[in-house]
Amino acid sequence: MFQESTTVELKREYTDDIKKTVLAFANTDGGKIYIGIEDDVRWTD
């Protein structure tokens, strides 16, 4: 089960807004971005 944290970000779809998340992870301890997963942990088609 995926859950957002300081190093995990869930995105429903790829948008230009994802650049902010990438920069935030690059400026901290790093992290992983999972695309295609709702914040409430439902997979999208």
ABEGO torsion letter per residue (X at the ends): XBBBBAABBBBABBBAAAAAAAAAAAABAEEBBBBGBBAAGBBBX
